[in-house]
Amino acid sequence: MRGRVSSWVPTGPAGSLPRVGDEPAVSTSDLVRWSEALSGIARTGLGFTQSLYEQERFEEVLKVAADIAAVAGHSHEPGPLVEEWMKIVGEGVAGYVTPKVAVGAVVGDDRGRILLVQRADSGVWLYPTGWADVGYSPAEVAVKEVAEETGIRCVPERVIAVLDGLRLGFTRIPLYSLVFGCRAVGGELTAHPLECADVGWFAEDELPSPIAGVERWKDVAFAAIRGEPVEVAFDAPREPVWRDVAD
């Protein structure tokens, strides 16, 4: 069994989700979101409080969050996961836990093709994307990532998506993805020797495989490449967002 599981989290066999009939009572994505939310609240609290009593309470919340993560299939046991979280507790404002930010670039050329990279670690194709680095604006990160991963120079022209990675299920850590529509202006295709197995230009009907989440972004991406007006894609608020205000 994956360490202790708090009594208020009902479970079936070790590591499995609680079930109602043949269906899970909650989804894995729900458990991941709850775990990360509790972890963020607890680590932020530890960063601001000086009270030993409150520190103990926040550490207990971290243990509950780790139990939930274990049920959701996290690769770490609850104990080591709590230790990892404790190592990154900051102090004051620097310790306020927020989602990480990634920046993606949908780059089109004058033939209406999209620039894609094949990740060296997974073999999956996707548009260039990377972590937002300190000292750069989001648009500058897009330019930098495209140049580093593909050798292509580009100009960001508009934001086409602001996405929550946890909500969409393409990450298991709190992450916002900012996606820019860009135009190629030069350079030569050169795959990054460590990050990319391959790079290339692809027409809409000739996309490579396997390709990540293509059904979610293909239509908007190619509409942006053609210069058509597109609405910025974002995750609409849930009803209720977290819980009813009256609760």
Secondary structure, DSSP 8 states (H G I E B T S, - for coil): --S---TTS--SSTT---EETTEESS-HHHHHHHHHHHHHHHHHHHHH---HHHHHHHHHHHHHHHHHHHHTT-SS-HHHHHHHHHHT---GGGG----EEEEEEEEE-TTS-EEEEEETTT--EES-EEE--TTS-HHHHHHHHHHHHHSEEEEEEEEEEEEEHHHHTS-SS-EEEEEEEEEEEEE-----TTTEEEEEEE-TT---SSBTTHHHHHHHHHHHHTT-----EE----SSSSS-TT-
